[in-house]
């Protein structure tokens, strides 16, 4: 029988032990790994076709180095933040402590090829890897004395944003119109509506009402959150085309490549997906099949900044739009969009739910997001937020 303590030190042949690695700069050596989670209340209950929420949960990892710096990695989930914490503390911490935080790609590969690879090439294990990777990039930008977007070669230019904080499925038809009209009245020219009701005719009625209320000058997207089958999508697509949707997001189960491909080939609208796609390899398959035209890679779902950049470069090379899904509530993505050479203008999703949880908040004026200026990845947690919203019994710390 295997002793429980051996799980933390388990490693595969492709994952070198930390003691075998060069540590480099002594100040960059990792001395502790701590996890916790915040449950940030929403201003109002919301629902899409798969979930209803009253708060957004932010799992956090803080990686400390010998020079006193703290790199912060984050995620965003509906539930079970303790699972991400358990992966980091029980399986990743031993591979991180006493190694160099500057070896970002090497660390990514070592963690990815731990035995946890067998049970988590997507989902919890991969999201935990993303948290660690974000924390290491946060440290790298701090050490360089610049915001992450500048470290990655981005420009100072503001980034166009679209607003997802509206159009929810739990709103009545009149409240839905009022909700989205209010966003437009506050200067937003790009907004999203949720679809995916059990009867597609209800979605069609609501879409028509919204388009009529907003007029033709407002860019409108819709998101089905994987609730349709191909027959349903084909029935509602003429209505969506009539409403001039900018894109149709997550129409089908995220693994159904064939359905996405068939729909994209049959409509002039762009199909969008990515928040439930967890790897560069899966994104590459969708792009090769012309299954999506809007690539919604999420830094918290793929393996952090490292894998996000790979997806972004691949999308840019194919002339596709990159519009990240913001599971991080845009804190990291505001640094990542527009850092890969592309003919397509960058676009970022605006969701302000967790702004009060962070030391550095996002700045949006007239639909344009300004680049952060402080060194790092804008992930540092506001101490008061931890006092207010930290979940009990989630997380712990490991030290040298």
C-alpha positions in Angstrom: 0.0 0.0 0.0 1.3 3.5 -0.9 1.8 5.9 2.0 -0.3 9.1 1.7 2.8 11.2 2.1 4.4 9.8 -1.0 1.7 11.4 -3.2 3.3 14.8 -2.7 6.7 13.7 -4.0 5.4 11.4 -6.8 6.9 12.4 -10.1 7.1 11.0 -13.6 10.3 10.3 -15.6 9.7 13.5 -17.6 9.6 15.7 -14.5 13.0 16.3 -13.0 13.3 16.6 -9.2 13.8 20.1 -8.0 17.1 19.1 -6.4 18.5 18.3 -9.8 17.8 21.8 -11.2 20.0 24.8 -11.3 18.7 27.4 -8.9 20.2 30.5 -10.6 19.7 33.8 -8.8 19.4 33.0 -5.1 16.8 35.8 -4.6 14.5 34.1 -7.1 14.4 30.8 -5.2 10.9 29.8 -4.1 10.6 29.6 -0.3 6.9 29.2 0.3 3.6 28.4 -1.5 0.3 29.4 0.1 -3.3 29.0 -1.2 -6.6 30.4 -0.1 -9.9 31.4 -1.8 -12.3 34.4 -1.7 -16.0 34.2 -2.2 -16.9 37.7 -3.6 -20.6 38.5 -3.5 -22.3 39.7 -6.7 -24.4 42.9 -6.6 -27.4 40.8 -7.9 -28.1 37.1 -8.5 -27.5 36.0 -12.0 -28.0 33.0 -14.2 -27.1 31.6 -17.6 -28.3 28.3 -19.1 -26.1 26.2 -16.9 -25.5 28.0 -13.6 -27.0 30.4 -11.1 -24.7 32.5 -8.9 -24.8 34.9 -6.0 -21.0 35.2 -5.7 -17.8 34.5 -7.7 -15.1 32.4 -6.1 -11.4 33.4 -6.6 -8.9 30.7 -5.7 -5.5 32.3 -5.0 -1.9 31.0 -4.8 0.9 33.2 -3.4 4.4 32.1 -4.3 7.1 33.8 -2.1 10.8 34.0 -3.1 13.9 34.5 -1.1 14.2 38.2 -2.0 10.8 38.8 -0.3 8.7 39.1 -3.4 5.2 37.6 -3.7 3.8 36.4 -7.0 0.1 35.9 -7.0 -1.8 33.5 -9.3 -5.6 33.4 -9.5 -8.5 31.5 -11.0 -12.2 31.9 -11.1 -14.8 29.1 -10.4 -18.4 28.5 -9.5 -17.5 26.0 -6.8 -14.9 23.7 -5.3 -11.9 26.0 -4.9 -10.5 23.5 -2.4 -9.7 21.1 -5.3 -7.4 23.6 -6.9 -5.7 24.3 -3.6 -5.3 20.6 -2.9 -3.5 20.0 -6.3 -1.1 22.9 -5.6 -0.3 22.0 -2.0 -0.3 18.2 -2.3 1.3 17.7 -5.7 2.9 20.9 -7.0 4.5 22.4 -3.9 7.2 19.8 -3.6 8.2 20.5 -7.3 8.2 24.3 -6.6 10.0 24.8 -3.3 13.7 25.4 -3.5 13.6 25.9 -7.3 14.0 29.1 -9.4 10.9 31.1 -10.0 12.6 32.4 -13.1 12.5 29.1 -14.9 8.9 29.6 -16.0 8.8 27.2 -19.0 10.8 24.6 -17.3 8.5 24.7 -14.3 5.5 24.5 -16.5 6.8 21.3 -18.1 7.8 19.7 -14.8 4.3 20.3 -13.3 2.5 19.3 -16.4 4.2 15.9 -16.6 3.7 15.0 -13.0 1.5 11.9 -12.5 -1.4 14.2 -12.1 -1.2 14.5 -15.9 -3.0 11.2 -16.0 -6.1 12.6 -14.2 -6.0 16.2 -15.2 -5.0 17.3 -18.7 -8.1 19.5 -18.4 -10.2 20.8 -15.5 -8.9 21.2 -12.0 -5.3 20.0 -12.4 -4.7 22.1 -15.4 -6.4 25.2 -13.8 -4.1 24.7 -10.8 -1.1 24.8 -13.2 -2.5 28.0 -14.6 -2.5 29.6 -11.2 1.1 28.7 -10.6 2.1 29.9 -14.0 0.4 33.3 -13.5 2.1 33.7 -10.2 5.5 33.1 -11.8 4.8 35.6 -14.6 3.7 38.1 -11.9 7.0 37.6 -10.2 8.9 38.0 -13.5 7.2 41.3 -14.2 7.8 42.6 -10.7 11.5 41.6 -10.9 11.7 43.5 -14.3 10.0 46.5 -12.7 7.3 46.7 -15.3 3.7 45.7 -15.9 3.3 42.3 -17.5 2.0 43.6 -20.8 5.2 45.6 -21.3 7.4 42.6 -20.3 5.5 40.6 -23.0 6.2 43.3 -25.7 2.7 44.9 -25.7 1.9 48.6 -26.5 0.6 51.4 -24.4 -2.6 51.6 -26.5 -6.0 51.2 -24.8 -7.9 48.0 -25.6 -11.5 47.9 -26.7 -13.7 46.1 -24.3 -17.2 44.5 -24.4 -19.5 44.2 -21.5 -20.8 40.8 -20.3 -22.2 42.1 -17.0 -25.8 42.1 -18.4 -28.3 40.2 -20.5 -28.7 37.4 -18.0 -31.1 34.5 -18.6 -32.9 34.9 -15.3 -34.1 38.4 -16.2 -37.7 38.9 -17.6 -38.0 40.2 -21.1 -38.6 43.8 -19.9 -35.8 43.7 -17.4 -33.5 42.2 -20.0 -34.1 45.1 -22.4 -33.8 47.6 -19.5 -30.5 46.0 -18.4 -28.8 46.2 -21.8 -30.2 49.6 -22.6 -28.7 50.9 -19.4 -25.3 49.6 -20.4 -25.5 51.3 -23.7 -26.7 54.5 -22.0 -23.5 54.3 -19.9 -21.3 54.3 -23.0 -21.0 50.7 -24.0 -21.2 49.9 -27.7 -20.6 46.1 -27.3 -22.8 44.0 -25.1 -23.8 40.3 -24.7 -27.1 38.5 -24.2 -27.4 35.0 -22.7 -29.5 32.5 -24.6 -30.1 28.7 -24.1 -33.6 28.5 -22.7 -35.4 25.1 -23.1 -37.5 26.5 -25.9 -35.4 28.3 -28.5 -38.5 30.4 -29.5 -38.1 32.2 -26.1 -34.5 33.0 -27.0 -35.6 34.3 -30.4 -38.2 36.5 -28.9 -35.8 38.0 -26.5 -33.1 38.5 -29.1 -35.5 40.4 -31.3 -36.7 42.6 -28.5 -33.1 43.5 -27.5 -32.1 44.3 -31.1 -35.2 46.5 -31.6 -34.4 48.4 -28.3 -30.7 48.9 -28.9 -30.8 49.7 -32.6 -28.4 48.8 -35.3 -25.3 50.7 -34.1 -24.7 48.5 -31.0 -22.7 45.4 -31.4 -24.5 42.4 -29.9 -23.2 39.0 -29.0 -25.0 35.9 -27.7 -23.9 33.0 -25.5 -25.7 29.7 -25.2 -23.3 28.1 -22.7 -23.2 24.8 -24.5 -27.0 24.1 -24.2 -27.9 23.6 -27.9 -27.8 20.7 -30.2 -27.2 21.1 -33.9 -30.9 21.0 -34.7 -31.7 23.7 -32.2 -28.9 25.9 -33.5 -30.1 25.5 -37.0 -33.6 26.6 -36.0 -32.6 29.8 -34.2 -29.7 30.8 -36.5 -31.9 32.7 -39.0 -33.1 34.9 -36.1 -29.5 35.5 -34.9 -28.4 36.4 -38.4 -31.4 38.8 -38.8 -30.3 40.4 -35.5 -26.7 40.7 -36.9 -25.0 39.0 -34.0 -21.3 39.6 -33.9 -20.8 36.1 -32.7 -22.6 33.0 -31.4 -20.7 31.7 -28.3 -20.5 28.2 -27.0 -23.5 26.8 -29.0 -22.6 23.2 -28.2 -20.8 20.9 -25.8 -17.2 22.1 -25.7 -15.8 18.8 -27.0 -18.1 18.5 -30.0 -15.8 19.6 -32.7 -18.0 18.2 -35.5 -21.0 20.3 -34.5 -19.0 23.5 -34.2 -17.5 22.8 -37.7 -20.9 22.1 -39.3 -22.5 25.2 -37.8 -19.6 27.5 -38.8 -19.7 26.2 -42.3 -23.4 26.9 -42.6 -23.6 30.5 -41.2 -22.2 33.9 -42.0 -21.9 34.6 -38.3 -18.8 33.8 -36.4 -18.9 30.9 -34.0 -17.0 31.6 -30.7 -15.7 29.1 -28.1 -12.9 28.7 -25.6 -13.9 29.1 -22.0 -14.2 25.3 -21.7 -11.2 24.4 -23.9 -8.2 23.7 -21.8 -5.2 23.2 -24.1 -3.3 24.5 -27.0 -3.7 21.2 -28.7 -7.5 21.3 -28.6 -7.6 24.9 -29.7 -5.3 24.0 -32.6 -7.8 21.2 -33.6 -10.7 23.6 -33.6 -8.8 26.2 -35.7 -7.6 23.6 -38.2 -11.2 22.4 -38.7 -12.5 26.0 -39.1 -14.8 25.2 -36.2 -14.5 28.7 -34.6 -13.7 32.2 -35.8 -13.5 33.8 -32.4 -10.9 32.2 -30.1 -11.9 32.7 -26.4 -8.9 31.3 -24.7 -8.9 31.9 -20.9 -5.6 32.2 -19.0 -7.2 30.4 -16.0 -8.4 27.5 -18.1 -5.4 26.9 -20.4 -2.2 26.5 -18.6 -1.7 30.1 -17.6 0.2 32.8 -19.5 2.6 30.4 -21.0 0.0 28.4 -22.9 -2.3 31.4 -23.5 0.5 33.0 -25.6 0.8 29.9 -27.6 -2.9 29.8 -28.4 -2.9 33.6 -29.2 0.0 33.3 -31.6 -1.7 30.3 -33.4 -5.0 32.3 -33.7 -3.2 35.4 -35.0 -1.3 33.3 -37.6 -4.7 32.2 -39.0 -6.2 35.6 -39.0 -8.8 34.7 -36.3 -10.2 37.0 -33.6 -8.9 36.6 -30.0 -11.4 37.6 -27.4 -10.5 36.0 -24.1 -13.1 34.6 -21.8 -12.4 36.4 -18.5 -12.6 33.8 -15.7 -10.0 36.0 -14.0 -12.5 38.9 -14.3 -10.0 40.5 -16.7 -7.2 41.1 -14.2 -4.6 39.1 -16.2 -6.2 39.4 -19.6 -5.9 43.1 -19.7 -2.1 42.5 -19.9 -2.3 39.6 -22.4 -4.5 40.9 -25.2 -2.6 42.7 -28.0 0.8 41.3 -27.1 0.9 39.0 -30.1 1.4 40.4 -33.6 -2.0 40.3 -35.4 -4.0 42.2 -38.0 -7.1 41.7 -35.8 -7.7 44.4 -33.2 -7.5 43.1 -29.6 -10.7 42.8 -27.6 -11.1 42.1 -23.8 -14.2 41.0 -21.9 -15.3 43.4 -19.1 -16.7 41.7 -16.0 -16.3 43.9 -12.9 -17.5 41.4 -10.2 -14.2 41.1 -8.3 -12.6 44.6 -8.7 -12.6 45.2 -5.0 -10.6 42.1 -4.3 -7.5 43.4 -6.0 -4.9 46.1 -5.1 -4.8 47.3 -8.7 -8.3 47.7 -10.3 -9.0 47.8 -14.0 -9.7 51.2 -15.6 -12.3 51.4 -18.4 -13.4 54.7 -20.0 -15.9 54.9 -22.8 -15.5 51.2 -23.6 -11.7 51.3 -23.7 -9.6 49.5 -21.1 -6.4 51.3 -20.2 -3.2 49.4 -19.7 -2.2 48.8 -16.0 1.0 50.6 -15.0 2.2 48.9 -11.8 4.8 46.2 -12.0 3.3 42.7 -12.1 0.2 41.0 -13.4 -2.4 43.0 -11.4 -3.2 39.9 -9.4 -2.2 41.0 -5.9 -5.1 40.6 -3.5 -6.3 43.6 -1.4 -5.7 42.6 2.3 -9.1 43.9 3.3 -10.7 41.7 0.7 -9.1 38.7 2.2 -10.4 39.6 5.7 -13.9 40.1 4.3 -14.3 37.2 1.9 -11.8 34.5 2.6 -13.4 31.0 2.7 -12.7 29.1 5.9 -11.0 25.7 5.6 -9.8 26.3 2.1 -6.0 26.4 1.6 -2.8 26.3 3.6 0.9 26.9 3.2 4.0 24.9 2.5 7.5 26.3 3.2 11.1 25.3 3.0 
